[in-house]
Amino acid sequence: ALEIFDFNKNDIVCIGQEGEPSYFTDLLIDEEKAHWQHMINQVITSKQEFADSRYFHNTGYLEKALSIKISPIKQLPHSSDGMIIAVEDITDKVIMEKYVILSEKLVAKGELAASIAHELNNFLAIASNNAELISINIDRGNYEKVKFNASAVVENVHKIKRFVENLMDFSRPESEIISYDLKHLIEDLLFSLRTQARFKTTHFTIDIDPDIPNIEMDVGQVQQVLMNLLNNAADANEEKAINLGSDNKSYKQEIIITAKYDKTSEQVTIRISDNGIGMTPETLDKIFNLHFTTKKGGHGLGLSNCKTIIEQHNGELLCESEPGIGTTFTITLPHFQPKQEEKTVR
């Protein structure tokens, strides 16, 4: 337990030792106290077992993945009720799962890329051969063959164009909706991102409503949106730090993530805020436009795709920004997605 929670043995007073016994929740960092108290109170009031198969615990300088099970106990020797808290450190297992999933995706992408390259090469080879024959047949005066060669080049260029258009249609996200724990999704993503060099100087403030129910969504797509917005926040913070130059010593890069649930509207609202460079009103008006970008080497696809994904989830993606102050993206998602037949009727 000392190792898992990174507690100092000398700071703990056990029952029977001299002095006031230590309380478990008092030993946790401030950001985690409320959530642990919520889990414990839930078991006390419901007298039902509580389990969290993947809880992300912050020791203050290191993040771990834990599996937690809290079981109530009735009638302890002194006639009071109690509980057993069983905690397992599954950090290595979670990291290994991520590597396995990533490797499977890379293999699938590699196979897909090879298949696409093969098809395109077939079209290009025919177009290229006929382009070379045009020059040869002109020199020989075979103008009827030149006409045939030019037609073959044009035809295969059109085939390539249709093939690429079909690929773009294929790549348009089709949602695989499941009911999923939004808190786990956000914490799982942060667990991966915080180890990256660009986020190591960032101070995260996380405020996730513990009462958010499972949300119907495509987990991969929503995670893609959150990752894109967090990367944009990091870019904005880095740009501000660079612009400040030697004056950036007092500048602290911050990202704030909040998630709240409104029972009345049955909607969850996620906000991602940075204190970076911010945007002018002119830029803000264009950020969701396809191919619009302010980044060197950018393609202008990220935020456009994010908006498409959220709208496919019957939600809304909005942005507020102020130059020099920062930017806030707000995502609104419904608790439940309309059934397929309901979507068709609409």
Backbone hydrogen bonds, N-H to C=O, Kabsch-Sander energy under -0.5 kcal/mol:
donor,donor_aa,acceptor,acceptor_aa,energy
5,F,1,A,-2.5
6,D,2,L,-0.9
7,F,2,L,-1.5
9,K,7,F,-0.6
11,D,8,N,-1.9
12,I,9,K,-1.5
14,C,12,I,-0.6
17,Q,14,C,-2.0
22,S,13,V,-2.8
26,D,23,Y,-0.6
27,L,23,Y,-0.8
27,L,24,F,-1.2
28,L,25,T,-0.9
32,E,29,I,-1.9
33,K,29,I,-1.0
34,A,30,D,-0.6
36,W,32,E,-2.1
37,Q,33,K,-2.5
38,H,34,A,-2.1
39,M,35,H,-2.2
40,I,36,W,-2.5
41,N,37,Q,-2.8
42,Q,38,H,-2.0
43,V,39,M,-1.5
44,I,40,I,-2.3
45,T,41,N,-2.8
46,S,42,Q,-2.1
47,K,43,V,-2.1
50,F,70,I,-2.6
52,D,68,I,-2.7
55,Y,66,L,-3.6
57,H,55,Y,-0.8
57,H,64,K,-2.9
59,T,57,H,-0.6
59,T,62,L,-3.3
64,K,57,H,-3.1
66,L,55,Y,-3.5
66,L,64,K,-0.5
67,S,88,E,-2.7
68,I,52,D,-3.0
68,I,66,L,-0.5
69,K,86,A,-2.3
70,I,50,F,-3.3
71,S,69,K,-0.5
71,S,84,I,-2.6
73,I,82,G,-2.9
76,L,80,S,-3.2
79,S,76,L,-2.7
82,G,73,I,-2.9
84,I,71,S,-2.6
86,A,69,K,-3.2
86,A,84,I,-0.6
87,V,85,I,-0.5
88,E,67,S,-2.4
90,I,65,A,-2.3
90,I,88,E,-0.8
91,T,65,A,-0.6
94,V,90,I,-2.5
95,I,91,T,-2.5
96,M,92,D,-2.3
97,E,93,K,-2.4
98,K,94,V,-2.1
99,Y,95,I,-1.9
100,V,96,M,-2.4
101,I,97,E,-2.6
102,L,98,K,-2.6
103,S,99,Y,-2.6
104,E,100,V,-2.3
105,K,101,I,-2.2
106,L,102,L,-2.5
107,V,103,S,-2.3
108,A,104,E,-2.4
109,K,105,K,-2.7
110,G,106,L,-2.5
111,E,107,V,-2.4
112,L,108,A,-2.3
113,A,109,K,-2.9
114,A,110,G,-2.1
115,S,111,E,-2.0
116,I,112,L,-2.5
117,A,113,A,-2.7
118,H,114,A,-2.1
119,E,115,S,-2.0
120,L,116,I,-2.6
121,N,117,A,-2.4
122,N,118,H,-1.6
123,F,119,E,-1.7
124,L,120,L,-2.9
125,A,121,N,-2.6
126,I,122,N,-1.6
127,A,123,F,-2.3
128,S,124,L,-3.1
129,N,125,A,-2.5
130,N,126,I,-2.1
131,A,127,A,-2.0
132,E,128,S,-2.0
133,L,129,N,-2.0
134,I,130,N,-1.5
135,S,131,A,-1.0
136,I,132,E,-1.6
137,N,133,L,-3.1
138,I,134,I,-2.0
139,D,135,S,-2.0
140,R,136,I,-1.6
141,G,137,N,-0.7
141,G,138,I,-0.8
142,N,137,N,-2.1
143,Y,141,G,-1.8
146,V,142,N,-1.6
147,K,143,Y,-1.9
148,F,144,E,-1.6
149,N,145,K,-3.1
150,A,146,V,-2.9
151,S,147,K,-2.0
152,A,148,F,-2.1
153,V,149,N,-2.2
154,V,150,A,-2.4
155,E,151,S,-2.6
156,N,152,A,-2.2
157,V,153,V,-2.1
158,H,154,V,-2.2
159,K,155,E,-1.7
160,I,156,N,-2.3
161,K,157,V,-2.4
162,R,158,H,-2.7
163,F,159,K,-2.6
164,V,160,I,-2.7
165,E,161,K,-2.3
166,N,162,R,-2.4
167,L,163,F,-2.0
168,M,164,V,-2.3
169,D,165,E,-2.2
170,F,166,N,-2.6
171,S,167,L,-2.2
172,R,168,M,-0.8
172,R,169,D,-0.7
175,S,173,P,-0.5
177,I,175,S,-0.6
178,I,217,M,-2.6
180,Y,178,I,-0.6
180,Y,215,I,-2.4
182,L,180,Y,-0.8
185,L,181,D,-2.0
186,I,182,L,-2.5
187,E,183,K,-2.6
188,D,184,H,-2.9
189,L,185,L,-2.0
190,L,186,I,-2.4
191,F,187,E,-2.1
192,S,188,D,-1.1
192,S,189,L,-0.5
193,L,189,L,-2.4
194,R,190,L,-2.6
195,T,192,S,-0.5
196,Q,193,L,-2.0
199,F,196,Q,-1.4
200,K,196,Q,-0.7
200,K,197,A,-1.0
202,T,199,F,-1.5
203,H,253,Q,-3.0
204,F,202,T,-0.7
205,T,255,I,-2.2
206,I,204,F,-0.5
207,D,257,I,-2.7
209,D,207,D,-0.5
209,D,259,A,-2.9
212,I,209,D,-1.6
215,I,180,Y,-2.8
216,E,335,H,-2.2
217,M,178,I,-2.8
217,M,215,I,-0.6
219,V,217,M,-0.8
222,V,218,D,-2.5
223,Q,219,V,-2.4
224,Q,220,G,-1.9
225,V,221,Q,-2.0
226,L,222,V,-2.5
227,M,223,Q,-2.7
228,N,224,Q,-2.1
229,L,225,V,-2.4
230,L,226,L,-2.5
231,N,227,M,-2.5
232,N,228,N,-2.2
233,A,229,L,-2.0
234,A,230,L,-2.3
235,D,231,N,-2.4
236,A,232,N,-2.4
237,N,233,A,-2.3
238,E,234,A,-2.6
239,E,235,D,-2.5
240,K,236,A,-1.8
241,A,237,N,-2.2
242,I,238,E,-2.4
243,N,239,E,-2.4
244,L,240,K,-2.2
245,G,241,A,-1.1
247,D,244,L,-2.2
248,N,245,G,-1.6
249,K,246,S,-0.5
250,S,247,D,-0.6
251,Y,248,N,-1.0
253,Q,251,Y,-0.6
255,I,203,H,-2.1
256,I,273,S,-2.5
257,I,205,T,-2.9
258,T,271,R,-2.1
259,A,207,D,-2.3
260,K,269,T,-2.2
262,D,267,Q,-2.9
263,K,261,Y,-0.7
266,E,262,D,-1.5
267,Q,262,D,-1.4
268,V,333,L,-2.9
269,T,260,K,-2.8
270,I,331,I,-3.0
271,R,258,T,-2.5
272,I,329,F,-2.4
273,S,256,I,-2.6
274,D,327,T,-2.4
275,N,254,E,-1.0
277,I,236,A,-1.2
284,L,280,T,-2.6
285,D,281,P,-1.7
286,K,283,T,-1.5
287,I,283,T,-0.9
289,N,286,K,-2.3
291,H,300,G,-2.7
292,F,289,N,-1.8
292,F,300,G,-0.6
293,T,291,H,-0.5
298,G,295,K,-1.7
305,N,301,L,-2.8
306,C,302,G,-2.2
307,K,303,L,-2.4
308,T,304,S,-2.0
309,I,305,N,-2.7
310,I,306,C,-2.5
311,E,307,K,-2.4
312,Q,308,T,-2.2
313,H,309,I,-1.0
314,N,311,E,-1.8
315,G,310,I,-2.5
316,E,332,T,-1.8
318,L,330,T,-2.5
320,E,328,T,-2.6
322,E,326,G,-2.3
324,G,277,I,-3.4
325,I,322,E,-2.3
326,G,322,E,-2.0
327,T,274,D,-0.6
328,T,320,E,-3.1
329,F,272,I,-2.5
330,T,318,L,-2.4
331,I,270,I,-3.2
332,T,316,E,-2.6
333,L,268,V,-2.6
335,H,266,E,-2.7
343,K,339,K,-2.1
344,T,340,Q,-1.9
345,V,341,E,-1.9
346,R,342,E,-1.9
